[in-house]
Amino acid sequence: MIKDIEFSGDLKKKFDDQGYLISKEFLDKKVITNLAYKFKNLFCGKFETGIEPDEWNWRQGRDSEDITRQICNAWKSDNDIKRLVCHELLGKACAKLMNWSGARLLQDNILWKPPGGKTLAYHQDAAYDDWIVPQTMVTCWMPLDDVSKEKGTLEFVKGSHRWGLKPPTGQFHSPDDYKKELKDLSKKEKKKIEIQYVEVPAGGVSFHHGLTWHGSGINTSLNHRRAVVAHCIPSNSKFHPSNVGGTARIYKRYKKLNSNELDESFFPILWTKEGIRTNV
Ligand SMILES: O=C(O)CCC(=O)C(=O)O
């Protein structure tokens, strides 16, 4: 289903230096076709498990056609998405890149940018998980279509994972200037911006560090741009005992009474070096 990428010294060093890694081959062709078909059902509200995803930011018939469509935690609603985002090799890749002893799924996203589909603002993923200790993350981004700059592919700022963590501000979905926060920051802190576009065939992959600045522009092509995303955290992460702002309002629903432990039913362990894994 997915390729076991060996993170040899060179690839690992590249990730450490750049804050991201891009590869042309990750998903099997069969998986791509099937998941692309599943996207339609999910955004129409047809959930094969009968369970609604945690966030559902675009609905067929309700929202404007040119918005980038997003669902968070589609794995709870669809078994094929679950098989992918909970895959052991995906967890292993994330853990190895981040020098963790294991990886757990914090959340998935499915993203569908239609022709003309609007921007997603530059941000750092780890800025959104201040309700987790340690506040860190790595993201595995898996396009189901060939992606390029003109399709509004994902883009990274090289080396920006060394700039420190900034709390999120501004509008995430469809801002007019999706680079505004990045430009403000680089001006204030005199940072050099070197952008890398993820340009790979369908079934490729990119991994990025939770501190890496990234975003995406308008899809100016006539074709759709779909991606499945897995956001992972260390397997031994806990809930922050007190932080409740932002997305914690949604995800702290899953906090047990008198415990900061993350429940595997909602935050499954994908891989650990001791061979521990949630039976999803
Ligand atoms: O696909 C995109 O345009 C944005 C994805 C993203 O922000 C992420 O995967 O962290």
The ligand as an SDF file (V2000), in Angstrom:
LIG
                    3D

 10  9  0  0  0  0  0  0  0  0999 V2000
   -2.5350   20.9930    1.1950 O   0  0  0  0  0  0  0  0  0  0  0  0
   -2.3990   22.1580    1.5560 C   0  0  0  0  0  0  0  0  0  0  0  0
   -2.5570   23.0880    0.8140 O   0  0  0  0  0  0  0  0  0  0  0  0
   -2.0240   22.5060    2.9870 C   0  0  0  0  0  0  0  0  0  0  0  0
   -1.6710   21.3280    3.7890 C   0  0  0  0  0  0  0  0  0  0  0  0
   -1.1540   21.6420    5.1410 C   0  0  0  0  0  0  0  0  0  0  0  0
   -1.2030   22.7390    5.6240 O   0  0  0  0  0  0  0  0  0  0  0  0
   -0.5570   20.5500    5.8980 C   0  0  0  0  0  0  0  0  0  0  0  0
   -0.5470   19.4140    5.3970 O   0  0  0  0  0  0  0  0  0  0  0  0
   -0.0590   20.7850    7.0070 O   0  0  0  0  0  0  0  0  0  0  0  0
  1  2  2  0
  2  3  1  0
  2  4  1  0
  4  5  1  0
  5  6  1  0
  6  7  2  0
  6  8  1  0
  8  9  2  0
  8 10  1  0
M  END
$$$$
